[in-house]
Amino acid sequence: MSLLDITESIGIIAFALSGFWVGVEEKLDILGIFIASFLTALGGGIIRDVIVGHLPYSFMNFFPTILVLSVILFAIFLKLHRNLDFQKRKIFIISDSIGLVSFSTTGSIIGVNSGLNFFGVIFLAMITAVGGGILRDILLNRLPTVLKEQVYATISLFVGALIFIIDRFYELNFCTIFIIFSIALTLRLIAYFKDWHLPKIL
């Protein structure tokens, strides 16, 4: 399994779990919960692959689908839906943050490998990370999280910029990716728990 596959799998698992909780929070039926989980976990990757001219990975391989199904069944078996105070649960924030950073990383790497410029890489990082959540929120008639959450999409742009720069001037390998992943995840969690916000135009 390549580094890209590992990071993609982490993102799918994390976002499938956060999509599950959002579906339960919205009181969806079992099919609705499956749709919310699949959109959150796979939507951004599908948009990413279409942008770079690839057939979507999740349409060519059963593994992403198996991962999402396993997460949902695991969550139901452990009754993770019993506590409805989702947004205040640390496990929700942590899983969503891991998904955000993981997909930002895979989007950036694919952007670099596809020969995109700086703007292309950071855009692909962002759309991979937040695209699925935006599709889910639009379907549920919610204001997309990316438009209101504290320092959310900013983390994707940060990851994309770092990966682009390191690829140009150093070397992308397991160590550098792990360092970027750790820094970005730490920043996202600090931003949430410290309630950091971007400035607003008044």
C-alpha angles and dihedrals in degrees: 000000000000126000089253091053092049093050091046091051092050090051093049093050094046096046093043088058094048090046089052092055093047090051092052091044089056089050093239121169120250093274091049091051090051091050092048091050095046093047093049094046101039108019097084093047092051092052090046093052093048091051093054092044099253129131104253110269092223089057092053101041131048094209097086091050091049090050093052093046091048092051092050094047090045091051092049092047091052091044092233089161095067095089107063096189089098105155092053094049112104092213091060093050092045094049092046091048092049089051091049094052095040095053092041086057096048092045090051094048093049089047091053092045090050091055097246120162124243094278091046093052096049091043092051090048091053098043092048091052101042104022096088093046091050091052090049094048093047090051090051092045092243129140102257112257091231090066096054110021122105112261095334113136087029088072090057091052089048092052092047092050093049094048092048092050095045091048090053099045107022133006135290109227139137094282097049092044091048091051092049090046092051094047093047094047091048092050092049093050093045090048091052099045093040089046095233116180135187113245117270129218108245 
